[in-house]
């Protein structure tokens, strides 16, 4: 559903991913600023002799900033990069089973957030944990753990993984904090995971110590994504990362999951798009969502959002929630959002939930600019390692963006520098997407606006005819 999304809030890596930024020395300084070194206990436990593990990972981490797409490029005879080991040593670092890649990412996040306090916005900015998944397509069927998965954007089956990501919005910037790979068990005519018996036999198989983190990561392939959402939130909560709201789309918003999340920390509220026709108990009377939509009473109107809505407080399966049923214009399609915060106003709920679209922008930019999902190794452990490194790169770029593009006076952020604003192509494209989706929501019945929005964001590069759409109003809003 499209409502109240300030495009200026989205982190746009592409705008800043330019030659003047590709200075490895700057990113090396950033790593030092975050206090990462080869003496870290995390790395000492992985590799105790030879070239320090951190020195190996640091080079791999900085490759895109040195205009190198792979380790092979770094070992080119014409390269001026100082290499401290043979090529195989670097590859072995990615397959090292003692390395806890999840812990490394969370450690980066904690230090980033600690440093980012100097750049934080107003104290009333909401901190959100956002969950969503994306398709990681793979050509090689021999890749360990790969399966046939359903692409909800293109409505077809592809070979690859589902990548579930937990992203954190601190009021100003989106950063990835955790992830897990998943496969789908499509058992059709004996084809488990969508693969024939011969294809499954040909897949890479790696022996793993069941006590090591890599074994746990591999087992996650067969776990429910909703179970991983709970596990990820537990880790975030344990590390005392401040969260006000958890944002979920229709695929994850169930009362079962909401209750599990609330039991971990009942001070963190959930906002999610709701697709079920559940019965809502209001003052002892049970009414379904569809019945509430047909209510003949006067609808409230949010003029700034161009929305009409009903709001109710009641219980679904014994849990007290606030339900917002809204539509754009009198002829628009109905959409339902629920939240565990019964004091939240409709406008504020839409404003907070609109932040969920920052994770869609992250997926697009990480795939196009940082090679998310491009790893060709058949070893599942390397897939995890490379995905972690991609997210660390995103963090480094985000940090540089924060250091250069913002300045703080009394804790309030100034606007992005004027010279950066002139090049925000993605912003103008997304503003145009808003207008397109608003019209579709009014004209087409039963259209899946979420799927359509994802597709437009994903393929916005092809909308080159919108390059000169600079006259679009800066006040346009994108709905969540």
Wavefront OBJ file of the C-alpha trace (Angstrom):
o trace
v 0.000 0.000 0.000
v 1.299 3.429 -0.847
v 1.127 6.037 1.848
v 3.310 8.633 3.538
v 6.826 7.728 2.490
v 9.330 10.565 2.501
v 11.768 9.575 -0.223
v 14.463 11.771 1.277
v 14.667 9.325 4.176
v 15.980 6.488 2.010
v 19.679 5.757 1.971
v 20.927 5.937 -1.605
v 24.364 4.412 -1.944
v 24.453 4.868 -5.696
v 24.451 8.643 -5.413
v 27.714 8.502 -3.506
v 29.311 5.502 -5.198
v 31.603 7.434 -7.476
v 35.287 7.726 -8.308
v 36.042 10.298 -5.626
v 34.789 7.804 -3.065
v 36.812 4.867 -4.309
v 39.774 5.647 -2.122
v 40.857 2.540 -0.187
v 42.964 4.653 2.153
v 39.835 6.376 3.419
v 38.060 3.092 4.138
v 41.161 1.709 5.845
v 41.020 4.731 8.144
v 37.358 3.993 8.775
v 38.201 0.443 9.824
v 40.779 1.841 12.213
v 38.186 4.292 13.486
v 35.850 1.375 14.204
v 38.735 -0.177 16.154
v 39.162 -3.311 14.046
v 42.607 -4.825 13.920
v 44.407 -8.123 13.552
v 44.734 -8.283 17.335
v 40.979 -8.730 17.812
v 40.019 -11.837 19.776
v 37.484 -12.691 17.081
v 40.270 -13.111 14.526
v 42.913 -14.605 16.817
v 40.683 -17.580 17.566
v 40.268 -18.235 13.838
v 43.881 -18.152 12.674
v 46.818 -18.182 15.080
v 49.769 -18.506 12.690
v 50.852 -16.997 9.392
v 49.201 -13.933 7.897
v 46.647 -12.487 10.361
v 43.073 -13.343 9.392
v 41.967 -9.701 9.528
v 44.652 -8.688 7.007
v 43.235 -11.239 4.564
v 39.620 -10.185 5.030
v 40.488 -6.488 4.880
v 41.807 -6.806 1.327
v 38.716 -8.727 0.175
v 36.531 -6.126 1.876
v 38.190 -3.229 0.056
v 38.293 -4.730 -3.468
v 35.387 -2.666 -4.931
v 36.985 0.526 -3.633
v 40.149 -0.333 -5.576
v 38.216 -0.878 -8.825
v 38.692 -4.638 -8.597
v 35.839 -7.046 -9.043
v 37.558 -10.126 -7.675
v 40.647 -11.532 -6.012
v 41.831 -12.556 -9.457
v 42.008 -8.883 -10.426
v 44.086 -8.137 -7.348
v 46.613 -10.792 -8.333
v 46.979 -9.402 -11.826
v 50.619 -8.661 -12.512
v 49.805 -5.024 -13.316
v 48.157 -4.454 -9.973
v 49.931 -2.197 -7.493
v 48.093 -3.690 -4.527
v 50.352 -4.977 -1.789
v 49.490 -8.641 -1.239
v 50.559 -10.332 1.958
v 49.784 -13.920 0.914
v 49.141 -16.248 -2.015
v 45.748 -16.288 -3.716
v 44.772 -19.636 -2.164
v 45.381 -18.219 1.307
v 42.715 -15.591 0.708
v 40.260 -18.177 -0.621
v 40.900 -20.409 2.391
v 40.032 -17.488 4.655
v 36.527 -17.477 3.179
v 36.106 -21.201 3.861
v 37.542 -21.091 7.388
v 34.907 -22.875 9.473
v 36.045 -21.296 12.722
v 35.012 -17.833 11.601
v 31.735 -16.581 13.080
v 30.571 -14.276 10.283
v 27.332 -13.388 12.051
v 29.244 -12.219 15.101
v 31.544 -10.136 12.888
v 28.600 -8.333 11.269
v 26.899 -7.658 14.599
v 30.187 -6.406 16.040
v 30.539 -4.015 13.102
v 26.963 -2.828 13.639
v 27.468 -2.169 17.346
v 30.621 -0.151 16.730
v 29.020 1.691 13.832
v 26.038 2.697 15.993
v 28.354 3.749 18.803
v 30.293 5.981 16.420
v 27.100 7.190 14.739
v 25.890 8.854 17.923
v 27.756 11.969 16.805
v 25.518 12.068 13.724
v 22.176 11.098 15.234
v 19.006 13.013 14.522
v 16.331 14.301 16.903
v 15.667 12.227 19.992
v 12.105 11.514 18.872
v 13.275 9.640 15.768
v 11.992 6.078 15.892
v 14.404 3.156 15.783
v 13.013 0.341 13.639
v 14.015 -3.257 12.980
v 12.824 -4.258 9.510
v 12.500 -7.824 8.231
v 12.126 -8.836 4.601
v 13.481 -11.368 2.146
v 14.800 -11.222 -1.399
v 15.624 -13.769 -4.085
v 19.251 -14.678 -4.728
v 19.331 -16.329 -8.149
v 22.037 -18.894 -8.914
v 22.907 -20.483 -12.236
v 24.849 -23.424 -10.843
v 22.708 -26.275 -9.552
v 25.822 -27.775 -7.952
v 26.021 -24.925 -5.451
v 25.625 -26.362 -1.977
v 22.088 -25.958 -0.629
v 20.609 -24.325 -3.718
v 16.961 -25.098 -4.495
v 14.086 -24.007 -6.672
v 12.419 -20.969 -5.073
v 9.403 -18.945 -6.115
v 10.065 -15.397 -7.282
v 7.068 -13.366 -6.058
v 8.072 -10.378 -8.193
v 8.170 -12.161 -11.555
v 5.814 -14.978 -10.464
v 8.047 -17.809 -11.588
v 10.380 -20.414 -10.116
v 14.136 -19.834 -10.163
v 17.154 -21.691 -8.810
v 18.786 -19.993 -5.868
v 18.168 -18.999 -2.260
v 15.796 -16.850 -0.278
v 17.835 -14.321 1.674
v 16.143 -13.093 4.856
v 17.597 -9.810 6.121
v 17.126 -7.908 9.364
v 17.767 -4.223 8.749
v 18.026 -1.414 11.277
v 16.742 2.118 10.779
v 18.138 4.542 13.365
v 16.063 7.518 12.265
v 18.453 8.595 9.524
v 20.067 5.631 7.804
v 19.406 1.949 7.038
v 22.025 -0.686 7.866
v 21.867 -4.510 7.603
v 22.420 -6.274 10.935
v 21.735 -9.982 10.333
v 20.711 -12.447 7.624
v 20.005 -16.088 6.853
v 19.755 -18.182 3.687
v 16.747 -20.421 3.054
v 15.672 -22.988 0.503
v 12.187 -24.161 -0.369
v 11.233 -27.821 -0.228
v 9.321 -28.166 -3.467
v 8.836 -31.944 -3.560
v 7.170 -32.519 -6.919
v 7.348 -35.968 -8.494
v 10.312 -36.933 -6.347
v 12.155 -33.673 -7.009
v 13.036 -32.598 -3.476
v 13.925 -28.897 -3.339
v 12.925 -28.807 -7.011
v 15.965 -30.918 -7.925
v 16.165 -34.415 -9.317
v 17.931 -37.127 -7.336
v 20.886 -36.879 -9.726
v 21.097 -33.102 -9.309
v 20.986 -33.381 -5.518
v 23.762 -35.961 -5.631
v 25.929 -33.642 -7.747
v 25.615 -30.764 -5.292
v 28.664 -29.736 -3.291
v 28.792 -31.375 0.144
v 31.013 -29.993 2.882
v 31.833 -31.721 6.167
v 31.234 -29.448 9.139
v 31.822 -29.714 12.857
v 28.317 -29.538 14.351
v 29.604 -27.294 17.161
v 30.886 -24.578 14.836
v 28.840 -21.573 13.604
v 29.046 -22.697 9.961
v 27.084 -25.864 10.773
v 24.344 -23.822 12.413
v 24.189 -21.495 9.410
v 23.781 -24.443 7.051
v 20.942 -25.875 9.173
v 19.121 -22.557 8.854
v 18.494 -23.397 5.198
v 15.623 -25.645 6.280
v 14.257 -23.504 9.114
v 11.140 -21.379 8.796
v 11.865 -17.749 8.067
v 9.497 -16.728 10.854
v 11.608 -18.746 13.317
v 14.707 -16.910 12.101
v 12.943 -13.563 12.575
v 12.499 -14.506 16.238
v 16.130 -15.655 16.540
v 17.458 -12.465 14.936
v 15.382 -10.245 17.203
v 16.685 -12.171 20.217
v 20.258 -11.418 19.141
v 19.522 -7.734 18.584
v 17.758 -7.513 21.942
v 20.612 -9.337 23.710
v 23.119 -6.830 22.338
v 20.977 -3.977 23.651
v 20.463 -2.355 20.261
v 17.648 0.133 20.813
v 14.466 -0.750 18.903
v 11.083 0.978 19.124
v 9.228 -0.837 16.348
v 9.506 -4.039 14.338
v 8.168 -3.604 10.792
v 6.794 -6.573 8.844
v 5.197 -6.992 5.433
v 2.221 -9.224 4.652
v 4.313 -12.407 4.384
v 5.465 -12.156 8.003
v 2.567 -10.459 9.796
v 0.861 -13.242 11.739
v -0.458 -13.185 15.294
v 1.737 -16.160 16.159
v 4.910 -14.288 15.177
v 3.754 -11.050 16.809
v 3.186 -12.861 20.111
v 6.627 -14.506 19.976
v 8.317 -11.159 19.353
v 6.367 -9.488 22.159
v 7.440 -12.178 24.619
v 11.096 -11.330 23.926
v 10.585 -7.632 24.679
v 7.079 -6.289 25.211
v 8.328 -2.698 25.088
v 9.050 -3.105 21.367
v 5.907 -2.724 19.286
v 5.089 -4.378 15.965
v 3.536 -2.762 12.895
v 2.639 -4.969 9.959
v 0.537 -5.167 6.823
v -2.173 -7.755 7.531
v -3.764 -9.955 4.878
v -5.904 -12.341 6.934
v -9.662 -12.034 7.441
v -9.336 -12.609 11.187
v -12.089 -11.893 13.667
v -11.537 -8.831 15.803
v -13.231 -8.890 19.195
v -14.518 -5.395 20.014
v -16.338 -4.958 23.328
v -17.250 -8.630 23.343
v -18.506 -8.703 19.747
v -16.524 -10.560 17.085
v -16.349 -9.104 13.595
v -14.170 -10.137 10.678
v -11.901 -7.694 8.877
v -14.174 -7.895 5.822
v -17.196 -7.012 7.950
v -15.372 -4.013 9.376
v -14.588 -2.809 5.861
v -18.317 -2.739 5.110
v -19.018 -0.575 8.138
v -21.472 2.152 7.157
v -20.233 4.674 9.701
v -18.381 7.820 8.789
v -14.778 7.263 7.741
v -11.973 9.406 9.057
v -9.832 11.226 6.539
v -6.109 11.921 6.529
v -5.934 14.757 4.017
v -2.144 14.934 3.870
v -2.025 11.226 2.992
v -5.074 11.300 0.700
v -6.506 8.376 2.652
v -9.823 7.403 4.190
v -9.733 5.013 7.116
v -11.439 3.235 9.996
v -9.566 2.401 13.181
v -10.456 -0.137 15.852
v -8.945 -1.471 19.062
v -9.761 -5.072 19.861
v -8.363 -8.550 20.228
v -7.238 -11.000 17.580
v -6.616 -14.486 18.974
v -6.445 -13.021 22.474
v -3.878 -10.312 21.661
v -4.905 -6.667 21.924
v -4.065 -4.729 18.759
v -5.034 -1.577 16.945
v -6.356 -2.120 13.427
v -6.277 0.484 10.661
v -8.354 -0.226 7.549
v -7.673 2.352 4.858
v -8.040 3.100 1.180
v -6.892 5.818 -1.185
v -9.906 7.772 -2.342
v -13.446 6.487 -2.116
v -12.855 3.953 -4.888
v -9.455 2.630 -3.824
v -8.605 -0.854 -2.610
v -8.761 -1.618 1.108
v -5.562 -2.337 3.042
v -5.146 -3.385 6.654
v -2.324 -2.511 9.034
v -2.182 -3.738 12.625
v 0.005 -2.642 15.515
v 0.514 -3.685 19.113
v 0.736 -0.002 20.099
v -2.918 0.835 20.737
v -2.077 4.512 21.399
v -0.592 5.075 17.953
v -2.427 7.461 15.640
v -3.170 6.516 12.047
v -0.893 9.182 10.592
v 2.031 8.281 12.853
v 1.555 4.563 12.115
v 1.739 5.248 8.371
v 4.787 7.467 8.845
v 6.670 4.818 10.812
v 5.616 1.922 8.590
v 6.748 3.778 5.472
v 10.319 3.255 6.710
v 9.980 -0.384 5.665
v 10.729 0.565 2.068
v 14.325 1.396 2.944
v 15.099 -2.330 2.957
v 13.835 -2.627 -0.627
v 16.211 0.160 -1.644
v 19.019 -1.665 0.179
v 18.355 -4.875 -1.782
v 18.467 -2.985 -5.066
v 21.649 -1.053 -4.320
v 23.524 -3.946 -2.713
v 22.825 -6.147 -5.744
v 23.669 -3.540 -8.368
v 26.651 -1.849 -6.728
v 28.194 -4.252 -4.233
v 27.600 -7.640 -5.834
v 25.080 -9.061 -3.383
v 24.298 -12.599 -4.527
v 27.032 -12.685 -7.188
v 29.242 -15.218 -5.372
v 29.912 -18.196 -7.677
v 31.459 -20.563 -5.128
v 29.811 -23.957 -4.703
v 30.721 -23.894 -0.995
v 27.821 -22.636 1.144
v 30.230 -21.235 3.741
v 31.716 -18.933 1.104
v 28.215 -17.741 0.159
v 27.728 -16.701 3.801
v 31.188 -15.095 3.980
v 30.757 -13.070 0.775
v 27.273 -11.911 1.780
v 28.638 -10.744 5.131
v 31.454 -8.875 3.381
v 28.932 -7.201 1.059
v 26.997 -5.949 4.072
v 30.186 -4.707 5.726
v 30.960 -2.743 2.556
v 27.498 -1.216 2.726
v 28.200 -0.170 6.313
v 31.478 1.477 5.314
v 29.826 3.422 2.496
v 26.995 4.384 4.817
v 29.487 5.680 7.367
v 31.274 7.785 4.779
v 27.956 9.142 3.559
v 27.078 10.107 7.131
v 30.431 11.786 7.693
v 30.370 13.817 4.475
v 26.726 14.514 3.733
v 25.434 15.483 7.169
v 26.421 17.943 9.817
v 24.768 18.270 13.189
v 23.776 21.452 15.057
v 22.073 20.921 18.402
v 21.445 17.298 17.444
v 19.360 18.172 14.365
v 20.537 17.212 10.898
v 21.000 19.705 8.125
v 19.972 18.930 4.566
v 22.163 16.887 2.277
v 24.710 19.015 0.462
v 23.320 20.778 -2.609
v 25.757 19.199 -5.048
v 24.623 15.737 -3.972
v 20.957 16.637 -4.334
v 21.378 17.477 -8.013
v 22.339 13.898 -8.780
v 19.703 11.989 -6.837
v 18.285 10.107 -9.809
v 16.922 7.327 -7.645
v 14.957 9.837 -5.601
v 13.243 11.271 -8.688
v 12.499 7.798 -10.025
v 10.910 6.755 -6.763
v 8.838 9.924 -6.684
v 7.511 9.038 -10.130
v 6.820 5.490 -8.955
v 4.613 6.957 -6.236
v 2.393 8.643 -8.805
v 2.174 5.494 -10.947
v 1.180 3.295 -8.032
v -1.366 5.769 -6.709
v -3.172 5.674 -10.061
v -2.991 1.867 -10.268
v -4.391 1.554 -6.756
v -7.429 3.546 -7.848
v -8.011 1.987 -11.271
v -7.156 -1.700 -10.938
v -9.026 -4.033 -8.615
v -7.171 -6.660 -6.545
v -3.764 -5.418 -7.660
v -0.851 -6.480 -5.460
v 0.611 -3.030 -4.806
v 3.479 -4.391 -2.702
v 4.662 -6.713 -5.471
v 4.273 -3.979 -8.070
v 6.263 -1.505 -5.962
v 9.062 -4.012 -5.467
v 9.286 -4.629 -9.193
v 9.367 -0.916 -10.026
v 12.117 -0.292 -7.459
v 14.098 -3.285 -8.699
v 13.901 -2.289 -12.366
v 13.929 1.492 -11.966
v 17.227 1.658 -13.893
v 15.295 0.895 -17.076
v 13.061 3.944 -16.540
v 15.639 6.238 -18.114
v 12.945 8.381 -19.678
v 12.287 9.753 -16.194
v 15.765 11.200 -15.869
v 14.473 14.705 -16.408
v 11.541 14.408 -14.035
v 13.107 16.954 -11.718
v 9.880 18.930 -11.505
v 8.246 16.295 -9.353
v 7.259 17.716 -6.012
v 9.724 17.130 -3.210
v 6.742 16.692 -0.932
v 5.513 13.546 -2.677
v 4.993 10.630 -0.338
v 5.566 6.925 -0.813
v 3.277 4.593 1.038
v 4.320 1.576 2.925
l 1 2 3 4 5 6 7 8 9 10 11 12 13 14 15 16 17 18 19 20 21 22 23 24 25 26 27 28 29 30 31 32 33 34 35 36 37 38 39 40 41 42 43 44 45 46 47 48 49 50 51 52 53 54 55 56 57 58 59 60 61 62 63 64 65 66 67 68 69 70 71 72 73 74 75 76 77 78 79 80 81 82 83 84 85 86 87 88 89 90 91 92 93 94 95 96 97 98 99 100 101 102 103 104 105 106 107 108 109 110 111 112 113 114 115 116 117 118 119 120 121 122 123 124 125 126 127 128 129 130 131 132 133 134 135 136 137 138 139 140 141 142 143 144 145 146 147 148 149 150 151 152 153 154 155 156 157 158 159 160 161 162 163 164 165 166 167 168 169 170 171 172 173 174 175 176 177 178 179 180 181 182 183 184 185 186 187 188 189 190 191 192 193 194 195 196 197 198 199 200 201 202 203 204 205 206 207 208 209 210 211 212 213 214 215 216 217 218 219 220 221 222 223 224 225 226 227 228 229 230 231 232 233 234 235 236 237 238 239 240 241 242 243 244 245 246 247 248 249 250 251 252 253 254 255 256 257 258 259 260 261 262 263 264 265 266 267 268 269 270 271 272 273 274 275 276 277 278 279 280 281 282 283 284 285 286 287 288 289 290 291 292 293 294 295 296 297 298 299 300 301 302 303 304 305 306 307 308 309 310 311 312 313 314 315 316 317 318 319 320 321 322 323 324 325 326 327 328 329 330 331 332 333 334 335 336 337 338 339 340 341 342 343 344 345 346 347 348 349 350 351 352 353 354 355 356 357 358 359 360 361 362 363 364 365 366 367 368 369 370 371 372 373 374 375 376 377 378 379 380 381 382 383 384 385 386 387 388 389 390 391 392 393 394 395 396 397 398 399 400 401 402 403 404 405 406 407 408 409 410 411 412 413 414 415 416 417 418 419 420 421 422 423 424 425 426 427 428 429 430 431 432 433 434 435 436 437 438 439 440 441 442 443 444 445 446 447 448 449 450 451 452 453 454 455 456 457 458 459 460 461 462 463 464 465 466 467 468 469 470 471 472 473 474 475 476 477 478 479 480
